[in-house]
Amino acid sequence: MPIVYKIDVLEALKEKGYSSYSLRKDKLLSESTIQALRNKKQISWDNLEKLCQLLKCQPSDLIEYVEEE
């Protein structure tokens, strides 16, 4: 997968005070999005935008392009 996460997104959210439970309960992220983050899978642009809002960061702080060999 050429686009990878630079950080552990769920850990970063936890440091900001968001648990998996609160993300689901407050409808900030769906269970499928949380599961995709756990498995380091790609998420939608809308969810990437929501993460940037919650973490107060830029997309480049979360993901990067890595060439496949």
C-alpha positions as a LaTeX table, in Angstrom:
\begin{tabular}{lrrr}
\hline
Residue & $x$ (\AA) & $y$ (\AA) & $z$ (\AA) \\
\hline
Met1 & 0.00 & 0.00 & 0.00 \\
Pro2 & 1.75 & 3.21 & $-1.13$ \\
Ile3 & $-0.07$ & 5.52 & 1.30 \\
Val4 & 0.73 & 4.74 & 4.94 \\
Tyr5 & 0.02 & 6.31 & 8.30 \\
Lys6 & 2.93 & 8.22 & 9.83 \\
Ile7 & 1.51 & 7.96 & 13.34 \\
Asp8 & $-0.77$ & 5.69 & 15.35 \\
Val9 & $-3.94$ & 7.69 & 14.79 \\
Leu10 & $-5.99$ & 6.00 & 17.51 \\
Glu11 & $-3.20$ & 6.60 & 20.04 \\
Ala12 & $-3.05$ & 10.28 & 19.00 \\
Leu13 & $-6.83$ & 10.54 & 19.47 \\
Lys14 & $-6.53$ & 8.90 & 22.89 \\
Glu15 & $-3.91$ & 11.50 & 23.89 \\
Lys16 & $-6.42$ & 14.21 & 22.92 \\
Gly17 & $-9.06$ & 12.60 & 25.14 \\
Tyr18 & $-11.02$ & 10.60 & 22.55 \\
Ser19 & $-11.61$ & 6.92 & 23.30 \\
Ser20 & $-12.98$ & 4.46 & 20.74 \\
Tyr21 & $-16.19$ & 4.46 & 22.75 \\
Ser22 & $-16.56$ & 8.26 & 22.77 \\
Leu23 & $-15.77$ & 8.47 & 19.04 \\
Arg24 & $-18.63$ & 6.04 & 18.31 \\
Lys25 & $-21.02$ & 7.39 & 20.96 \\
Asp26 & $-20.66$ & 11.00 & 19.83 \\
Lys27 & $-20.86$ & 9.86 & 16.17 \\
Leu28 & $-17.48$ & 11.38 & 15.35 \\
Leu29 & $-16.25$ & 8.23 & 13.59 \\
Ser30 & $-18.05$ & 5.02 & 12.68 \\
Glu31 & $-17.06$ & 1.58 & 13.95 \\
Ser32 & $-15.89$ & 0.64 & 10.44 \\
Thr33 & $-13.61$ & 3.69 & 10.29 \\
Ile34 & $-12.16$ & 2.91 & 13.72 \\
Gln35 & $-11.58$ & $-0.68$ & 12.60 \\
Ala36 & $-9.88$ & 0.52 & 9.40 \\
Leu37 & $-7.56$ & 2.70 & 11.48 \\
Arg38 & $-6.76$ & $-0.25$ & 13.75 \\
Asn39 & $-5.86$ & $-2.33$ & 10.69 \\
Lys40 & $-3.93$ & 0.54 & 9.07 \\
Lys41 & $-6.29$ & 0.54 & 6.08 \\
Gln42 & $-7.29$ & 3.53 & 4.00 \\
Ile43 & $-10.20$ & 5.73 & 5.04 \\
Ser44 & $-12.35$ & 8.21 & 3.13 \\
Trp45 & $-11.45$ & 11.84 & 2.56 \\
Asp46 & $-14.36$ & 12.83 & 4.80 \\
Asn47 & $-12.94$ & 10.77 & 7.66 \\
Leu48 & $-9.43$ & 12.13 & 7.02 \\
Glu49 & $-10.90$ & 15.63 & 7.25 \\
Lys50 & $-12.64$ & 14.74 & 10.54 \\
Leu51 & $-9.35$ & 13.37 & 11.96 \\
Cys52 & $-7.53$ & 16.56 & 11.02 \\
Gln53 & $-10.25$ & 18.57 & 12.75 \\
Leu54 & $-10.10$ & 16.46 & 15.92 \\
Leu55 & $-6.30$ & 16.36 & 16.06 \\
Lys56 & $-5.83$ & 19.94 & 14.83 \\
Cys57 & $-3.34$ & 18.87 & 12.17 \\
Gln58 & $-2.79$ & 18.63 & 8.41 \\
Pro59 & $-3.26$ & 15.44 & 6.33 \\
Ser60 & 0.51 & 15.31 & 5.81 \\
Asp61 & 0.89 & 14.93 & 9.59 \\
Leu62 & $-1.11$ & 11.69 & 9.37 \\
Ile63 & $-0.27$ & 10.04 & 6.06 \\
Glu64 & 2.56 & 9.82 & 3.56 \\
Tyr65 & 3.26 & 8.28 & 0.18 \\
Val66 & 5.85 & 5.49 & 0.19 \\
Glu67 & 6.98 & 4.00 & $-3.13$ \\
Glu68 & 6.58 & 0.28 & $-3.45$ \\
Glu69 & 9.65 & $-1.70$ & $-4.34$ \\
\hline
\end{tabular}
